């Protein structure tokens, strides 16, 4: 499956609301979503609060920011960044149409 590099990822209002609850912007931080090699399926997501860098794609909503570095952007094309609350816990999740397989941990995938 070819990746469509023309569509940036999107962030749900629920994810921006959670960032506002955390007070990320007040701390000068954004939610950084990156893709790294590794994990049980070949790639894994790295999600952390971090300061935006030059060259990052910045997605804004509710006074908050989500940033993606240039190297990770092709892997996250057309992905949806959301926040999920389940019985097992609450976390930021990524629905990635580019992933051909994923692991049960929810942070590892292959393309």
N, C-alpha and C positions, 0 to 999 in steps of 0.2 A: 504494500500500500504506500503510495507516495504522499509525503506530507505537503499540505498546502501552507506555504510560508507567508501567505498574504494576510492571514487572519490572526490577529494577536489574541492572547488569552483574554477571558472576561472574568470579572469578579462579581459574585452575587451580593445583593444588599445585606444578606445575613452575615457574610464574611466581613464586610466593612463595619457592620454594627458590632461584631465581636471585637474588632480592632479598636473601635471607639470605647468599648467597655474596658479593654485592657489599658487604654490611654496611650497607645503607641505614638501618636503624633505629639502628645504632650512630652514624651520622652525623646523626641527628635528621631524616632524610629519608624520604619516601614516594615511590612511583612515581606521578607525576601523569599521568593520561590525559585529554587535552582534545581537543575538536573545534574547528577554526577554519575560517573561510572561506578558500578558495584551493585550490591544487593543480590538477591537470589535470582533475579530475572535479567540482569545485565545493566540496568540503570536504576537509580533511586532518586527520590525527591529529597531535597534538603529545604526545610521550611524553618525560618527563624526570624526574629526581630533583628533588624540591622539598619544602619544608616544607608540611604540611597547613594549610589556612586555615579560618576559621569559615565554616560553610555548605557545606563539602565533604561529599560522601558518602564515608565511610571504610569500606573493605573490609579486613578483617584476617585473617591466617593466618600460621602459622609465626613469630609474633613480628614480622611485617612488615606494612606498610600500602600499599594502593593507594587513591588519592584521585581523585575526579571532581568538578569544579565543577558548580554548579547549571545553568549555561547549556549545558554539554555533555551533561548527563544524559539529556535526551530522545533525543539522537542515538545514545546508547549503551545504550538500553533493551534488555535481554535479550542483550547482546553477551557474548562470552567473551574475556577477556584472558589470553593464553598466552605462553609463551616457546618459541621455535623455534630449533633448531640444525641448519643445513643446510650443504652444501658451500660455498655462497656467503657464509656468515656466520651469526652468531647474533643474534637480536633479539626484542624483545617484539612480538607480533602480536595483532591484534584480529579476531575472527570476528564480524562485525556483520550480523545478520539484517535490519536496516533498510536496508542499502546495496543499491541496485538495480543499481549498476555500480561497478566499481573499476578502478584503473589498475594497470599492471604494476609500479609502484614499491611497491605495497602500503600506501602511506600516504594515498592520495587516493581518494575515493569520492563517489558521488552518492546522493541519496535521492529 
